[in-house]
Amino acid sequence: MGDTKVDPRTLPPLFGLAVAAPHLDLSKAAVYALAKTGGLPVPVVFVGSRMKVRRVDLLKFLGLDDQASTEATAFPRSLAKEHGAA
């Protein structure tokens, strides 16, 4: 999935920063740098040491709230925290 910008509504519920980069119009390097400093415009979820983005958060950022609101309970942040999120 990496550099290819696909319809964000078709992304998995949780995906890596490299997948989020083209949707944020940022390079992979910029996304990782912003994520490390807390400056990414979407929340970052930690799964172990890996940084991930929830589709619901990306959809909200992109203004696609209709689908995002119905997905919010599919992978709540609290669940991610229980599984190693910081």
N, C-alpha and C positions, 0 to 999 in steps of 0.2 A: 504493500500500500504506500509506503514511503512518500515520494515526491509528487505523486499523482493526486490531483484534486478531484475527488469524487463527490457525489451528492452527499452532504453530511448526514442526511436522514438515513442513509444506508450503512453508515459506519456501525461497528459493534458498540455495545453499551460502554465499553471501557477500552481505550487505545493509547498507544504511546505518543510521546511528544512529536516524533517525526511525522506521524500521520496528521497531527493537528497543525503543523507548521504552514502548509499551503493554504489552509482555511483561514489562518490568521494573517496571511500575506507577509510571513516572516520566514527567514531562513531557518534551517534546523539549528544552526549554531546560536542564532538569536533567541530562539524559543528555549533552548537549554539554559542559556545565560539568564534570561528573564525568569525562568522557573526557579533557578537557584537563588535568585535575589527576591523572589516574591513579586516580581513585576509583571507576570503574565496576566493578560486580561481575563483568563478563565482559571478557576481553582485547579490545583494540582493534587492528585490523589497518589499517595505512596502505597505501592504494593511491594512489600519488602523494601528494597532500596531503589526500585524502579519507579519512575515518575510517569503517571498516566493522567489522562483527561477523560472525564465522563461525557458521553455524547449529549446528555441533557444540558450540561453546562455550555458546551460549544454551541448547541442550537439556541440557547437563550442569548448568548453573546451575538450570534448572527441574526437575531431577531426572528427566529423560527420557533416562537414560544408555544404555539398550539400543540405541536408534538412533544415538546420538552415538558410541558406541564403534566402530560399523561405518563411520561416516563420517569418522573422524579422519584417515584417509589420503587422503580425497577432495580436500581442500584444506589440506595441512599448512602450519603457520606458516612453515616454512622456505621454501616456495614463495612465500608472500606477501612475505617478506623479499627474495627475489631480484627481486621485481617492485616494489621501491620502498618497502617497509615500513620504518618506523623501528625 
